Amino acid sequence: MSTGFDVVVVGAGPGGMAAATVAAEAGRRVCVLDDNAAPGGQIWRGFRAETARKYPHGRGFLDWTARFERAGCAIWAGWRAIDQPAPGFLRLERDGEKCDVGFGRLILATGARERFLPFPGWTLPGVMGAGGLQALVKGGLDPKGKRVALAGSGPLLLAVAAGLQSAGARIVGIYEQAPLVRLAGFGLTLLGQPGKLAEGARYRLKTRHAAYKTGCWVVQAEGRGRVEQVTVTDGRKQWKLDCDWLACGFHLVPNLELPRLLGCRIVRGYVAVDRLQQSSMAGVACVGELTGIGGLEKALVEGQIAGWAAAGREAEARALTPKRQRLQRFALRMDRAFALRPELRTLARAETVVCRCEDVAQSALEGCAGWREARLHTRCGMGACQGRVCGAAAEFLFGWESSGARPPVFPATVSTLAAEADAPQTARR
């Protein structure tokens, strides 16, 4: 016999917290699953009540955290959903333990990850994702005195640079691949959203002593055993920078593994949902970055819509749809502004590793017709990350589309896999 809830929310970032909170406030029994030790997701990672007000979005963190705690949701920290053993159940694993949890309604708020593109030297120690470096610093890594270059695309670059600067790092340059004309056009669309403009201005003010160049990208990282120097280009000329760390990320891609496993329809790289955040699968809603990369405010609004809908309170949910539509338009404009330039497809050389888990080079993939052939002939995407890094890169480089997801969507123990044929296991809190 398994433990069941009216509503199960996967992901305890802002969108998941908002969904769980309003559903619980409406009287539903709610369980929140997250593989992190505490709620908050990437954007609120490491925030504490006594210091949160010093940071952007800190007030929102305090308000939603307090409301979330009062709502009385069951919080299952450290658990990952790896499969759906039967309709209405998710199979979970944590530190070798396994259990199944039943649900009446399921809300997915699994967020997004950085897109990495291969270039010579991208596997050197000291080359990290921008968001990954941000998480490390929030977790206690000391950046004081480190010379840091940031490169790639998306508003995360400036936010991470500002945080690193405040923590004592020396920012030697911020290099955005999108051209200035596109960014200027995107900026004009924000005139009606002064809060976002003010946030960007604060980040740039903190990093005012560092060069911020548009239409530029890293073509190579070099060093003896770790990154010591990077080569940057604007497409016409190249120059070199000395650095201790290179934080690199080319905007974000949604974590679609669980929606794909459940059969949710994907359109142009995002889960297709209706006005109440419901996917093509009955009883399964998706919120936040899964439906379009739009940031904190979009995640909170969509989470509330999904939570109200899961509780049968459609009037409250529909009242938020005009705000949701505005934020979705913002997400579309941001996608267009930070679209990747074609020159980035030519960065990798024949010997450049594309799949780091299986050590697969660019030359081994060039003759493959798609993901299936690449897996069969090279094992690309079959390592520990299961294509989470090389998958988005291969989609951009070769135009390959993912054919779906197979269980387990995260690495799992043999005992958990052996239980696949069993009846749902008793869940433990």
Secondary structure, 3 states (H helix, E strand, C coil): CCEEEEEEEECCCHHHHHHHHHHHHCCCCEEEEECCCCCCCCCCCCCCCCCHHHCCCHHHHHHHHHHHHHHCCEEEECCEEEECCCCCEEEEEECCEEEEEEEEEEEECCCEEECCCCCCCCCCCCEECHHHHHHHHHCCCCCCCCEEEEEEECCHHHHHHHHHHHCCCEEEEEEECCCHHHHHHHHHHHHHCHHHHHHHHHHHHHCCCCCEEECCEEEEEECCCCCCEEEEECCCCEEEEECCEEEEEECEEECCHHHHHHCCCEECCEECCCCCCECCCCCEEECHHHHCCCCHHHHHHHHHHHHHHHCCCHHHHHHCHHHHHHHHHHHHHHHHHCCCCHHHHHCCCCCCEEECCCCEEHHHHCCCCCHHHHHHHHCCCCCCCCCCCHHHHHHHHHCCCCCCCCCCCCCCCHHHHHHHHCCCCCCCC
